[in-house]
Amino acid sequence: MNALSKRQFLKLSLASGVALSLSACGGGDEHDIVDVLSDYPEYSLLVEAVQAAGLVDTLKGRGPFTVFAPTNTAFVNLLGELETTKDALFADKPLLTAVLTYHVLAARVPAADIPFGRAITTVETGIFKIDNVGGPVITDERNRESKIIRTNLFASNGVIHGIDKVILPGDDTKDNIVARAEGLGFTTLVAAVKAAGLEGALAGSDLLTVFAPTNQAFEDAFTALGKTPEQVLADTALLTKILTYHVVTGRVLKADVPLNTDIPTRLEGETFQVTLVNGDLQIVDVAESGAKIITTDVLASNGVIHVIDKVILPFVPELPV
């Protein structure tokens, strides 16, 4: 990730397309974001980091901005997590700039306007989401969680919310969909993806949503098809049809999954629907598998994964329906 100049930062701020409603409140304060942060000793390391990254003038600029501000304790804990020192982190300007701009939105978003459950685009261009379960919690692209512990510190050019953990953008190599699935133990899915030659597509730059069957789901599917795992993995054409039926274009978090509507998949011409049955999200596919979505919104640098308990099947002549 490259460091952003002031001009690049401001240009990106205007073009980042944060899907949030802007607010006109809080405009009476004459202190800018850096001034306000400097008034609170618990954010002194954040201010020092902003200075080290050369972003002071930017955050003193017109904005508007929303800053999710990690406390000093959050920064100290990050150093331990990354096994580095403050001097080393602050000297790595590209990394520091990427981390800091990941905490900034190109809009003034007070607490009342936070779009819970939806992807929030940052100035760094990555996303995170905020859920409100027992209090607002941020999930970053590495699926680490940070609590929002203070809200609505208004400044002349935006608003600040305090958080208890530094959030981190995803790494395109380590946090893409394939790497995420592998790290979560979806060994059969990953083996199938590699056997079908789809690893590059699912680890690439295109934003995707993957409905990921568990290992047990694949075992059950092999049995239902009357084939061994080796037979299915060797049939590249069939495997590709099955796998691409589990992939939807774009990053679609749970809050944005359309119910009872045909959802186009990456298998051209094929769709499925998601419906709500007794409080559970369930997929309606050609085979009427009754697959349940058992885990949602596992974030990746290039999309999102939803875990399902059965392999869903499209209509192709090779498959029983």
Stockholm file with secondary structure:
# STOCKHOLM 1.0

chainA/1-321         MNALSKRQFLKLSLASGVALSLSACGGGDEHDIVDVLSDYPEYSLLVEAVQAAGLVDTLKGRGPFTVFAPTNTAFVNLLGELETTKDALFADKPLLTAVLTYHVLAARVPAADIPFGRAITTVETGIFKIDNVGGPVITDERNRESKIIRTNLFASNGVIHGIDKVILPGDDTKDNIVARAEGLGFTTLVAAVKAAGLEGALAGSDLLTVFAPTNQAFEDAFTALGKTPEQVLADTALLTKILTYHVVTGRVLKADVPLNTDIPTRLEGETFQVTLVNGDLQIVDVAESGAKIITTDVLASNGVIHVIDKVILPFVPELPV
#=GR chainA/1-321 SS CCCCCHHHHHHHHHHSCCCSCCCCCCTTCCSCHHHHHHTCGGGHHHHHHHHHHTCHHHHTSSCCEEEEEECHHHHHHHHHHHTCCHHHHHHCHHHHHHHHHTTEESSCCCGGGCCTTSCEECTTSCEEEEEESSSEEEECTTCCEEEEEEEEEEETTEEEEEESSCCCCCCTTTSSHHHHHHHTTCHHHHHHHHHTTCHHHHTSSSCEEEEEECHHHHHHHHHHHTCCHHHHHHCHHHHHHHHHTTEEESCCCGGGCCBTSCEECSSTTCEEEEEEETTEEEEECTTCCCCBEEEEEEEETTEEEEEESSCCCCCCTTSCC
#=GC SS_cons         CCCCCHHHHHHHHHHSCCCSCCCCCCTTCCSCHHHHHHTCGGGHHHHHHHHHHTCHHHHTSSCCEEEEEECHHHHHHHHHHHTCCHHHHHHCHHHHHHHHHTTEESSCCCGGGCCTTSCEECTTSCEEEEEESSSEEEECTTCCEEEEEEEEEEETTEEEEEESSCCCCCCTTTSSHHHHHHHTTCHHHHHHHHHTTCHHHHTSSSCEEEEEECHHHHHHHHHHHTCCHHHHHHCHHHHHHHHHTTEEESCCCGGGCCBTSCEECSSTTCEEEEEEETTEEEEECTTCCCCBEEEEEEEETTEEEEEESSCCCCCCTTSCC
//
